[in-house]
């Protein structure tokens, strides 16, 4: 009779093993705790971990690979796989253990790297608005991981994180630093809920101070001159960004909404466009387009050109335009044109709101046109927000023609 091999008890310690051959090829069963050995001095197997793998030939051409895995209820159970060769049995068992670890809820530990924690955070936020997810992903992959991705959760102390945020603010600006701080807070909150840290260290960080001028409403009497300067800018013409800029200025749509606009969303006969992709549910809407823009849209459709995604404002290579890249190009153009830094794409949105307000539209009309949450909460439950009225389009048309 083969002598018993070492095994662990249900608390994760060594003991005697029952070597009876199981009746099938995949068996998980509770550890035998009847032995009387004193286990108090042995370290326990960590949760979601396993012990050494034992591989034996139990009959000619039949190998068993076995180990003990500590599940998230704290109990050790044997996990076994059988195959025709030693290597195949071991490979099968390791694959099963990988599946168990992936399915376990206790997979965020003090030793987990911030790189992996960031991936978990992005997975948890996958249901958010596309633009929000893109911002989170950019912060994780382009800002956080390259600088501190190899730190473990335990090493992410308030002091280290504060130095990181300070560097981001100096090199990338306060906006990027604020986003990174918010993402880090979400990541470390996930770690805290998994008991990998006692408290979220990001809560101890100083607030990021903004030194940049935010978006401001462009005076209506300056709008025509700014659009004229954009049409004369050689770089904007090379990038085919002039029409995009005019469209944003004439409708107040978000730059991400304009970049995602497809020809299927444009109804030239009705004079409307449908904003199908927006950062919020309120942003999904159909709006009337100023008459001054309908001619431009018609010309673009006739002109055609490379367009892999059938979007209205593709890049010169025919691909969907990245809103962040468009914002950077417009920032460079503002410097060339000598415009204030606050005249961003979002500034056009504020300008449109001003124009609609001065034209006498109600707050609800403006909110519907811009895709904001209805300011009259009681009305929003009963009143449609799917179509921006022609009064808004007419008001904007008079501004664009000045």
Secondary structure, DSSP 8 states (H G I E B T S, - for coil): -----EEE-TTS-EEE------SSS--EEE---------TTS----TTEE---EEEEEETTEEEEEEEEE-TTS-EEEEEEEESSHHHHHHHHHHHHHHHHHH-S----TT-BHHHHHHHHHHHTTTS-HHHHHHHHHIIIIIIHHHHTTSBGGG--HHHHHHHHHHHHHHH-HHHHHHHHHHHHHHHHHHHHTTSSSS-GGGGS------S-------HHHHHHHHHHHHH-HHHHHTT-HHHHHHHHHH---HHHHHH-BGGGEETTTTEEEE---SSGGG-EEEE--HHHHHHHHHHHHH----TT-BTT--TTSS---HHHHHHHHHHHHHHHT--TT--HHHHHHHHHHHHHHTT--HHHHHHHHT---SSHHHHTTS--SEE-HHHHHHHHHHHT-
